[in-house]
Amino acid sequence: MVKTVRIKDAEKLLPNYEDYPNISVTGSLRGMRDQYGMILKYYVRIGGYYYYLRSYPNIDEILQQMS
């Protein structure tokens, strides 16, 4: 499941998130998963984009805190 974070909160929780791969919310996450093998649980919606943060440091702990 994709988590949603406000831009203001993302800047505190996930500094430099803009450096990671992203796709517009109008795009298909299912298509990205099927074409590139990306794991959907590592997508975070921030503003008008989904960011793929699998290689972000400590992302599992950060996502768990968001729950």
Secondary structure per residue as TSV (DSSP state, phi and psi in degrees):
chain	resnum	aa	ss	phi	psi
A	1	M	-	360.0	137.7
A	2	V	-	-84.0	132.1
A	3	K	E	-87.9	147.9
A	4	T	E	-114.2	132.1
A	5	V	E	-132.4	136.6
A	6	R	-	-68.9	150.5
A	7	I	H	-57.2	-43.3
A	8	K	H	-60.2	-42.0
A	9	D	H	-72.8	-35.7
A	10	A	H	-63.0	-36.1
A	11	E	H	-63.6	-28.7
A	12	K	H	-85.2	-46.7
A	13	L	H	-75.7	-36.9
A	14	L	S	-130.8	65.2
A	15	P	T	-55.9	142.1
A	16	N	T	66.5	23.7
A	17	Y	G	-61.5	-23.8
A	18	E	G	-64.5	-17.9
A	19	D	G	-79.4	-3.3
A	20	Y	S	-102.5	158.2
A	21	P	-	-56.5	143.1
A	22	N	E	-143.2	163.9
A	23	I	E	-143.5	143.6
A	24	S	E	-62.2	151.3
A	25	V	T	-65.0	-15.7
A	26	T	T	-81.4	-8.7
A	27	G	S	-81.8	179.6
A	28	S	-	-108.5	111.2
A	29	L	H	-68.4	-34.5
A	30	R	H	-63.1	-39.5
A	31	G	H	-65.3	-39.8
A	32	M	H	-63.7	-41.8
A	33	R	H	-62.6	-46.6
A	34	D	H	-68.5	-39.3
A	35	Q	H	-79.3	-40.7
A	36	Y	H	-113.2	-4.1
A	37	G	-	73.5	24.5
A	38	M	-	-76.1	142.8
A	39	I	-	-89.4	122.5
A	40	L	G	-63.4	-27.4
A	41	K	G	-66.6	-17.0
A	42	Y	G	-92.5	6.2
A	43	Y	E	-88.9	137.6
A	44	V	E	-128.7	128.5
A	45	R	E	-85.8	122.2
A	46	I	E	-131.0	113.0
A	47	G	T	64.0	-129.3
A	48	G	T	-95.6	16.8
A	49	Y	E	-134.4	152.4
A	50	Y	E	-99.8	128.8
A	51	Y	E	-107.0	134.9
A	52	Y	E	-95.2	106.0
A	53	L	-	-109.9	28.8
A	54	R	T	-57.8	-38.1
A	55	S	T	-92.8	6.3
A	56	Y	S	-68.1	136.8
A	57	P	T	-59.7	131.8
A	58	N	T	59.0	29.7
A	59	I	H	-63.6	-34.7
A	60	D	H	-62.4	-42.6
A	61	E	H	-67.4	-39.7
A	62	I	H	-65.0	-44.9
A	63	L	H	-64.0	-36.4
A	64	Q	H	-65.5	-37.9
A	65	Q	H	-65.6	-30.4
A	66	M	H	-71.7	-20.6
A	67	S	-	-69.9	360.0
